[in-house]
Amino acid sequence: MPKDPTKQYPPPPQPPQRQEIPGYTDEMMPVPDHGEKSYQGHGRLRDRAALVTGADSGIGRAVAIAFAREGADVLISYLEEHEDAKETARWVEEAGRKAVVVPGDIQDEAHCRSLVDRAVEEFGAIDILVNNAAHQSTFSDIQEITAEEWDTTWRTNVYSMFYLCKAAIPHMKPGSTIINTSSINAEEPSPQLLAYAATKGAIANFTAGLAGMLAKKGIRVNAVAPGPIWTPLIPSTMPDEKIRNFGKNTPLGRAGQPAELAPIYVLLASPESSYVTGALMPVTGGRLML
């Protein structure tokens, strides 16, 4: 039976909650759905090798679970030792695929190169690169944004994407894919997320340019533009009122769940999207990207 998308998940208000960055999945109310019980694979990515950054929680975890159930091995990249990453690995292995868990800071170019090297060493290839990890903080005035905060946001969200693409592309064969996580903020920037929104616009632009550069090599590059999605970034970076009403401003009247993003990443990683490159795919609960 078809499900009413307005009632598929709980609408706002969310219960009062506050976490320290980067946030923990199990402490969220409600706990996000990553497709643990719902996603069914169909062999779309059989025996492919994927590297997913920020795969410990949120969208990254949902993508890792879906990729594994579609037949891919997954390298789980994340910032620091954290039970969330072990939980993602457990779901990947339960799907019968190999999970490689690697902590470290993707702001560092050497670490990004080591992630690619580790994927090639463990899997023998890298067929799918998902640049998903992100940093954000909210500010009401530009004077509150330090140079260090600006630098951290750009290095985490944009520099790492450049570093990982540069390292991975020499190992990629025709048919390989790169998927970058942009945001609705790329075209509808939230003033309180000035630094983050600027990076998401850059990611969309980088995706389009790199897609053109790699087309003759048979490597496709696309981006997904989520928003608003219920992940640990929300209770760990947003003010109380924003958390409480998160997702209320969408036509569907609620925040999206990571599980609702995963099928888009699977489509873009699979041969079913063979004529799609340079695209920015919105998953926004009906909010328009103009």
C-alpha positions, 0 to 999 in steps of 0.5 A: 500500500502507498504511504502518505508522505506527510504522515510517514514520519513524525512531524514537528515539534521535536522534543527539547534536546541539545547535544555537543558537536558532532552529536550522537544518533541514539541520543536524538528524539526521535531517533533517525531512520537510516533504513535499517528495517526498511531498505531492500537491496536488488543487486544494483551495486554488486561487488562494487567498492565504495568510500563514504565520508561521514558514514558514521551517522545521518545520511552517510549511514543510510547510504552505507547501509543501502550500498551494502544491501545493493552488494557493495563493500564500504569504507566508512570514513568518520571524524573520531572514535565513536560508537555510531561508526561501529553501528554502521559497520555492523549493518554493512557486515550484516548485509554480507559485505565488507566494512572498513572503518577509518577515523580521521580528519578529512581536512588533512590532505594526507588523510584523504589520500590514505583513505583512498589508498586504504580502499584500494588496498582492502577492496582492490578498487574504488568505484564509488566516492561519496563526499558527504561529511560536513561541518556547520555552525549557526551564527546570527551575525557575521562578526561572530564567525571567526577565521578559524570557524570559516576555515574549518567549514571550508576545509571540511566541506570543500577542500576534502572533496577536492583532496578525495576526488584528486586522489580517487580519480586515478584509480577509477575506471569508466563507469565509476561515480562520484556523488557529492552532498550539497544542500538546499542551502546551495540555492536558498541559503539560510542566513544563520548558516552563512559559512555552511551555505557558501560551501554548499554552493561551491560543492554544486558548482564544483560538481558541475565543473568536474562532471564536464572534466571527467565525462570523456573518461566515463566517470560520472559526477553528481550531487544531492541537495538535501534539506531539511534532514533529521541528523545529529548535526541538527541538535548539535548545531542549531538553536532550540527553536530551530530544532523544535520546528525543524522541517515545519517549513516544508510543503510536506510539513516535516523533516526528511529522514536519512532513509529517504535520501539513500535511494537517490545515492543508490540511483546515482551510483548505479548504471541505471543513471548512466546518462546523468552527470553534472546534476544537482538532485533536490530532496527537500520535502517540496521546498523549491530550489530556484 
